[in-house]
Every structure is written in C-alpha cells, then in structure tokens.
C-alpha cells in the first residue's frame, strides 16, 4: 500500500505528464496552426461551460495528435481500473469492455471522427471528478464552413462548389452542435445508464438510434437557447440529417425528432437551462420513440433505400439488417423520397438516381 505522501507525489507526476501530453507532445504540426489552436480553445471554452453545469462530470477534449500518446494520456487521466459506462456489462467483463473502448477511441482519433465516452474514474487518476466524459474532435473537421459541410454530407465536389455560401454549415455553430450532441450522450449515460444488455440481435443498434435522435434534439434545443432563435444553420443541419442515407448510414436519420424541437415553444427553450432542456428532450422523444420491431422495419427499409439511391451501406453498419426480412416497400419509397426532397431543398438540384 502506497503512503499518502508517495501517492500524492505520483499523482502530481501523472498530472504533469498528462498536461505535457495533451498540450505539447500531442500537438502535431497542423495543430500548431493558429486557426486550429483557436478552435481547440473554443472547444475548451464550451467544455468549461458544461464542467460548471454538471459538476459531477469532468468533460475533456482528447486531441488527435499522435494517437498512442493520446491513449496513454487518457489512461493516466482516468486511472487504474477505470470503468467505461457506455454499455451495461457484468463486472467480469469490465476489463474487456475497457480494452474494446480504447480500440474504438483509437479508430476515432485516426479517422478524425467525433465521438464521446463516459468513464467512472479509477484509482490514482489525474481526473478531479468521479466521472469523466471524453470527447474526440479533430479541429480539422470544422476548420471552415466548407470543411464542416463536407464532414457532414458526402456530396459531389461540383455540387458543393455550386452551392451558395449561405448553404454551407456555419463552422462555429456546427462546433456548438456537435459538442452539444456528444455532451448529451455522456449526460444520458450518467443519468439513465449505458446501452442495456439484451439477447436481441439488433438491440444495441436500436438503443443507439434512439440516443442519436435525442442527442440531435438536445443540440437543436441548445442552439435555440444559445442563439435566442432558430437560425438558418439549424435548418441546414436538419436537411443534412434528412440526407444521411447518402452517407450510407441510417443511425442519424433524426429529422422527425428534430422537428419536435423546432415545433416546440422557443421561449421555453430560450429560458430553460441545459439540465431542463435535457429533460424536455427526454419527455418529447417518448411521443415518437419506435419500438424494437418498428426499428427493424426501418433498418431493413433503409438498407434497401441506400442501394436505390446508388450508394453502399457503410461498413461500420454491419450487420446491416436481418436476412430473413423483406423491405417494406412503402417505407423504402418514403425514405428515398425524403432524401430526394431534402437534397433538392439543400442543393436546388434533383437527386441523380442511378439508372437500372
């Protein structure tokens, strides 16, 4: 057993090492760019706001830099025998889930994908709170309005260049949106637990779909709260979600959920604080939340709709859908039409359906 004096000394050294890793060793040549550093500071400012709003959780930004050093810093930060809380699990699988989560974080860092993870801090941690919400967010994905738009939707280069600049996603407000979205995931897990265990084949996808929709709702609610109105950027974000099948993925098709916030009393959104907005989202979503069977019907139809749009289902969506289910033709047509409508609203052009 380490003495208190030795423990404090080790903790101080760990804290200093993490500071160096996150602020120096973890800074690549691109991150030394003033524009990138400005975004990193904006991210930190937003996390500071949430650190004050939710005092039991420490919100931290894991910079991309060199991923090995990032993961080393993370493990020292959350301590020995830390527990990932994003998925319910028996105690004997704690270490397995932790290793898998680190692997997922590595993948997100390498591929510059925004994500969030909630940990219960372990022993001898440098973290100052009992829980830590860790965000991966590469500033390069929100460097300017065009880049932010390209990150959200896969459109042909000539189509993007033909758009009016006002159609691009505002990178500052997009940064707000994705941080609010990811913060919701951590708060949701903290308040209601991780994705539950189940013997149903697509239960994880099902629960994740519902959480993604609610996270988008919270992001829109915070957008109205912060800007005191619904800006064109929020409408653009909704159109992006309505075209998500173009990206070959179906988990972020949240337009119906986002519409609930857009149609709600904006004064309520402006006057309430994040904790209250979180509860408003949870209650509103209950009115449209699909059951498991409806989700499977949607998922099977979405896979077929993606193919009819001339796209391939993203490999990260595997397993794509139950092989023994036939797509609901009415829903397939609805999803294809929805995508085409939002595409035309956003680009001013007809969606180029493939010729059979």
C-alpha positions as CSV (number, residue, x, y, z in Angstrom):
1,X,0.0,0.0,0.0
2,X,1.5,3.4,-1.0
3,X,1.8,6.0,1.6
4,X,-0.3,9.2,1.2
5,X,2.9,11.2,0.6
6,X,4.1,8.9,-2.1
7,X,0.6,8.7,-3.7
8,X,0.4,12.5,-3.9
9,X,3.8,12.7,-5.5
10,X,2.9,10.0,-8.1
11,X,-0.4,11.8,-8.8
12,X,1.3,15.1,-9.3
13,X,3.8,13.5,-11.7
14,X,0.9,11.9,-13.6
15,X,-0.9,15.2,-13.8
16,X,2.2,16.9,-15.1
17,X,2.7,14.2,-17.7
18,X,-0.8,14.4,-18.9
19,X,-0.5,18.2,-19.2
20,X,2.5,17.8,-21.4
21,X,0.9,15.0,-23.5
22,X,-2.3,16.9,-24.1
23,X,-0.7,20.3,-24.7
24,X,2.7,19.6,-26.2
25,X,3.5,16.0,-27.2
26,X,0.0,15.7,-28.5
27,X,0.3,18.8,-30.8
28,X,1.0,17.9,-34.4
29,X,2.3,20.4,-36.9
30,X,-1.2,21.1,-38.1
31,X,-2.4,21.8,-34.5
32,X,0.3,24.4,-34.2
33,X,-1.6,26.4,-36.8
34,X,-3.3,29.5,-35.1
35,X,-6.7,28.7,-36.7
36,X,-6.6,25.1,-35.3
37,X,-5.5,26.4,-31.9
38,X,-8.3,28.9,-31.9
39,X,-10.8,26.0,-32.5
40,X,-9.1,24.0,-29.7
41,X,-9.6,26.9,-27.4
42,X,-13.3,27.3,-28.4
43,X,-13.8,23.6,-27.7
44,X,-12.2,24.0,-24.2
45,X,-14.4,27.1,-23.5
46,X,-17.5,25.1,-24.4
47,X,-16.4,22.1,-22.2
48,X,-15.7,24.6,-19.3
49,X,-19.3,25.6,-19.5
50,X,-20.5,22.0,-19.2
51,X,-18.0,21.4,-16.4
52,X,-19.7,24.1,-14.4
53,X,-23.2,23.0,-15.4
54,X,-22.7,19.3,-14.5
55,X,-20.3,19.3,-11.5
56,X,-20.1,15.6,-11.1
57,X,-18.6,15.0,-14.6
58,X,-15.3,16.3,-15.9
59,X,-15.6,17.0,-19.7
60,X,-12.3,16.7,-21.5
61,X,-11.1,17.0,-25.2
62,X,-8.8,14.3,-26.4
63,X,-6.8,16.0,-29.1
64,X,-6.0,13.9,-32.2
65,X,-2.2,14.5,-32.4
66,X,-0.4,11.2,-32.2
67,X,-2.9,8.6,-31.1
68,X,-0.6,6.5,-29.0
69,X,0.3,9.4,-26.8
70,X,-3.4,10.4,-26.6
71,X,-4.4,7.0,-25.4
72,X,-1.5,7.0,-22.9
73,X,-2.7,10.3,-21.5
74,X,-6.3,9.1,-21.4
75,X,-5.4,6.0,-19.3
76,X,-3.4,8.0,-16.9
77,X,-6.2,10.6,-16.7
78,X,-9.0,8.2,-15.8
79,X,-6.8,6.0,-13.6
80,X,-6.2,2.3,-12.8
81,X,-9.3,0.1,-13.2
82,X,-11.5,2.8,-14.7
83,X,-14.9,1.6,-16.0
84,X,-16.5,2.5,-19.3
85,X,-20.2,3.2,-18.7
86,X,-21.4,3.4,-22.3
87,X,-22.6,-0.2,-22.3
88,X,-24.1,-2.2,-19.4
89,X,-21.9,-5.1,-18.6
90,X,-21.2,-7.6,-15.8
91,X,-18.2,-6.9,-13.6
92,X,-16.2,-9.7,-15.0
93,X,-16.3,-8.0,-18.4
94,X,-15.1,-4.6,-17.2
95,X,-11.6,-5.0,-18.5
96,X,-12.7,-6.4,-21.8
97,X,-15.1,-3.5,-22.4
98,X,-12.3,-1.1,-21.4
99,X,-9.9,-2.6,-24.0
100,X,-12.6,-2.5,-26.7
101,X,-13.4,1.1,-25.9
102,X,-9.8,2.1,-26.2
103,X,-9.6,0.4,-29.5
104,X,-12.7,2.4,-30.6
105,X,-11.2,5.6,-29.4
106,X,-8.1,4.9,-31.4
107,X,-10.1,4.3,-34.5
108,X,-12.0,7.6,-34.0
109,X,-8.8,9.5,-33.5
110,X,-7.1,8.0,-36.6
111,X,-10.1,8.6,-38.8
112,X,-10.9,12.1,-37.3
113,X,-14.4,11.1,-36.2
114,X,-16.2,13.0,-33.4
115,X,-17.3,10.8,-30.5
116,X,-17.8,10.7,-26.7
117,X,-17.3,8.2,-23.9
118,X,-18.2,8.2,-20.2
119,X,-15.9,6.6,-17.7
120,X,-16.2,6.1,-14.0
121,X,-12.7,7.2,-12.8
122,X,-10.5,4.5,-11.3
123,X,-7.7,4.6,-8.7
124,X,-4.8,7.1,-8.8
125,X,-6.4,9.1,-11.5
126,X,-5.4,12.6,-12.5
127,X,-9.1,13.4,-13.1
128,X,-10.5,15.7,-10.5
129,X,-14.1,14.3,-10.6
130,X,-15.6,10.9,-10.2
131,X,-16.8,10.7,-13.8
132,X,-15.0,11.7,-17.0
133,X,-16.7,12.4,-20.4
134,X,-14.0,12.2,-23.1
135,X,-14.5,13.7,-26.5
136,X,-12.6,13.0,-29.7
137,X,-13.0,16.0,-32.0
138,X,-10.5,17.0,-34.7
139,X,-10.4,20.7,-35.3
140,X,-9.6,20.0,-39.0
141,X,-13.2,18.8,-39.4
142,X,-14.6,22.3,-38.5
143,X,-11.8,24.5,-39.9
144,X,-14.2,26.5,-42.1
145,X,-17.7,26.4,-43.4
146,X,-16.9,24.3,-46.5
147,X,-15.0,21.7,-44.5
148,X,-17.7,21.5,-41.9
149,X,-20.3,20.8,-44.6
150,X,-18.1,18.2,-46.3
151,X,-17.7,16.4,-42.9
152,X,-21.5,16.1,-42.6
153,X,-22.6,15.1,-46.0
154,X,-20.9,13.3,-49.0
155,X,-21.8,15.5,-51.9
156,X,-20.0,15.6,-55.3
157,X,-17.4,18.3,-55.5
158,X,-19.1,20.1,-58.3
159,X,-22.4,20.2,-56.4
160,X,-20.7,21.6,-53.3
161,X,-18.9,24.3,-55.3
162,X,-22.2,25.3,-57.0
163,X,-23.9,25.9,-53.6
164,X,-24.4,29.4,-52.3
165,X,-22.0,30.1,-49.4
166,X,-25.1,30.6,-47.2
167,X,-26.0,26.9,-47.7
168,X,-22.7,25.8,-46.1
169,X,-22.8,24.8,-42.5
170,X,-21.6,27.6,-40.2
171,X,-18.5,26.1,-38.7
172,X,-18.8,27.9,-35.4
173,X,-22.4,26.9,-34.9
174,X,-21.6,23.4,-36.2
175,X,-19.0,23.2,-33.5
176,X,-21.7,24.1,-30.9
177,X,-24.0,21.5,-32.4
178,X,-21.6,18.5,-32.4
179,X,-20.3,19.3,-28.9
180,X,-23.9,19.6,-27.5
181,X,-24.7,16.4,-29.3
182,X,-21.8,14.5,-27.8
183,X,-22.3,16.0,-24.3
184,X,-25.8,14.7,-24.4
185,X,-24.6,11.2,-24.8
186,X,-22.5,11.4,-21.7
187,X,-25.3,13.1,-19.6
188,X,-27.7,10.5,-20.9
189,X,-25.5,7.6,-19.8
190,X,-24.8,9.3,-16.5
191,X,-28.5,9.8,-15.8
192,X,-30.0,6.7,-17.3
193,X,-27.2,4.2,-17.7
194,X,-25.4,2.8,-20.8
195,X,-26.9,0.8,-23.7
196,X,-28.6,-2.1,-22.0
197,X,-27.6,-5.8,-22.4
198,X,-30.0,-7.8,-24.5
199,X,-30.2,-11.1,-26.4
200,X,-31.9,-9.4,-29.3
201,X,-29.6,-9.2,-32.4
202,X,-30.0,-5.5,-33.1
203,X,-30.8,-4.2,-29.6
204,X,-27.5,-2.2,-29.5
205,X,-28.3,-0.5,-32.8
206,X,-31.9,0.1,-31.7
207,X,-30.9,1.8,-28.5
208,X,-28.1,3.7,-30.2
209,X,-30.6,5.0,-32.9
210,X,-32.8,6.4,-30.2
211,X,-29.9,8.0,-28.4
212,X,-28.6,9.6,-31.6
213,X,-32.0,11.1,-32.3
214,X,-32.3,12.6,-28.8
215,X,-28.7,13.9,-29.0
216,X,-29.7,15.8,-32.1
217,X,-32.8,17.1,-30.4
218,X,-30.7,18.4,-27.5
219,X,-28.3,20.0,-29.9
220,X,-31.2,21.9,-31.6
221,X,-32.6,22.9,-28.2
222,X,-29.2,24.3,-27.1
223,X,-28.9,26.0,-30.5
224,X,-32.2,27.9,-29.9
225,X,-31.2,28.6,-26.2
226,X,-27.8,29.9,-27.2
227,X,-28.8,32.0,-30.2
228,X,-32.3,33.1,-28.9
229,X,-33.8,31.9,-32.2
230,X,-33.7,29.2,-34.8
231,X,-31.0,30.2,-37.3
232,X,-30.6,29.0,-40.9
233,X,-27.8,26.8,-39.7
234,X,-30.2,24.7,-37.7
235,X,-32.4,24.3,-40.8
236,X,-29.3,23.2,-42.8
237,X,-28.4,20.7,-40.1
238,X,-31.8,19.2,-40.3
239,X,-31.5,18.9,-44.1
240,X,-28.2,17.2,-43.6
241,X,-29.8,14.6,-41.3
242,X,-32.6,14.1,-43.8
243,X,-29.9,13.2,-46.4
244,X,-28.0,10.9,-44.1
245,X,-28.7,7.8,-46.3
246,X,-26.5,9.4,-48.9
247,X,-23.6,8.7,-46.5
248,X,-24.6,5.1,-46.4
249,X,-25.7,5.1,-42.8
250,X,-29.1,5.1,-41.2
251,X,-28.5,5.8,-37.5
252,X,-28.6,9.6,-37.8
253,X,-31.9,9.9,-39.7
254,X,-33.3,12.1,-36.9
255,X,-35.5,14.6,-38.8
256,X,-38.7,13.6,-37.1
257,X,-37.1,14.0,-33.7
258,X,-35.5,17.3,-34.6
259,X,-38.9,18.6,-35.8
260,X,-40.3,18.1,-32.4
261,X,-37.9,20.7,-31.0
262,X,-38.4,23.0,-33.9
263,X,-42.2,22.9,-33.4
264,X,-41.9,23.4,-29.6
265,X,-42.2,26.7,-27.8
266,X,-39.0,28.6,-28.5
267,X,-39.5,30.7,-25.4
268,X,-39.3,27.6,-23.3
269,X,-36.0,26.6,-25.0
270,X,-34.5,30.1,-24.5
271,X,-35.5,30.4,-20.9
272,X,-34.6,27.0,-19.6
273,X,-31.1,25.8,-18.8
274,X,-29.3,22.7,-20.2
275,X,-30.5,20.4,-17.3
276,X,-34.1,21.4,-18.0
277,X,-33.6,21.1,-21.8
278,X,-32.3,17.6,-21.3
279,X,-35.5,16.6,-19.5
280,X,-37.6,18.3,-22.2
281,X,-35.9,16.3,-24.8
282,X,-36.4,13.0,-22.9
283,X,-40.1,13.7,-22.5
284,X,-40.7,14.8,-26.1
285,X,-38.9,11.9,-27.6
286,X,-41.2,9.4,-25.8
287,X,-44.0,10.6,-28.1
288,X,-42.3,9.2,-31.2
289,X,-39.8,6.6,-30.0
290,X,-40.1,3.5,-32.1
291,X,-40.4,0.1,-30.6
292,X,-37.9,-2.6,-31.5
293,X,-40.0,-4.1,-34.3
294,X,-40.6,-0.7,-35.9
295,X,-36.9,0.0,-35.7
296,X,-36.1,-3.3,-37.5
297,X,-38.7,-2.4,-40.2
298,X,-37.0,1.0,-40.6
299,X,-33.5,-0.5,-40.7
300,X,-34.3,-3.1,-43.4
301,X,-36.0,-0.4,-45.5
302,X,-33.1,2.0,-45.0
303,X,-30.6,-0.6,-46.3
304,X,-32.7,-1.0,-49.5
305,X,-33.2,2.8,-49.8
306,X,-29.5,3.4,-49.7
307,X,-29.0,0.9,-52.5
308,X,-31.7,2.6,-54.6
309,X,-30.0,5.9,-54.1
310,X,-26.9,4.4,-55.7
311,X,-24.9,4.2,-52.5
312,X,-23.3,1.5,-50.5
313,X,-24.1,0.8,-46.8
314,X,-21.2,2.0,-44.6
315,X,-19.2,-1.0,-43.4
316,X,-19.5,0.3,-39.8
317,X,-23.2,-0.5,-40.0
318,X,-22.6,-4.3,-40.1
319,X,-24.5,-6.4,-39.6
320,X,-26.7,-4.4,-41.9
321,X,-30.1,-6.0,-41.4
322,X,-31.8,-9.4,-40.7
323,X,-31.5,-11.5,-43.9
324,X,-34.9,-13.1,-43.3
325,X,-36.8,-9.8,-43.5
326,X,-38.3,-8.3,-46.7
327,X,-38.1,-4.5,-47.0
328,X,-41.4,-2.7,-46.5
329,X,-41.8,-1.1,-50.0
330,X,-43.9,1.8,-48.7
331,X,-41.2,2.8,-46.2
332,X,-38.4,2.3,-48.8
333,X,-40.1,4.7,-51.1
334,X,-40.7,7.1,-48.3
335,X,-37.0,7.1,-47.3
336,X,-35.9,7.6,-50.9
337,X,-38.4,10.4,-51.4
338,X,-37.4,12.1,-48.1
339,X,-33.7,12.0,-49.2
340,X,-34.5,13.5,-52.6
341,X,-36.7,16.2,-51.1
342,X,-34.1,17.3,-48.7
343,X,-31.4,17.1,-51.4
344,X,-33.4,19.4,-53.7
345,X,-34.1,21.8,-50.8
346,X,-30.5,22.0,-50.0
347,X,-28.8,21.9,-53.4
348,X,-31.5,23.3,-55.6
349,X,-31.0,20.2,-57.9
350,X,-32.7,16.9,-58.4
351,X,-31.0,13.9,-56.8
352,X,-29.3,11.9,-59.6
353,X,-30.9,8.5,-59.1
354,X,-28.9,5.6,-60.7
355,X,-30.2,4.1,-64.0
356,X,-31.2,0.5,-63.7
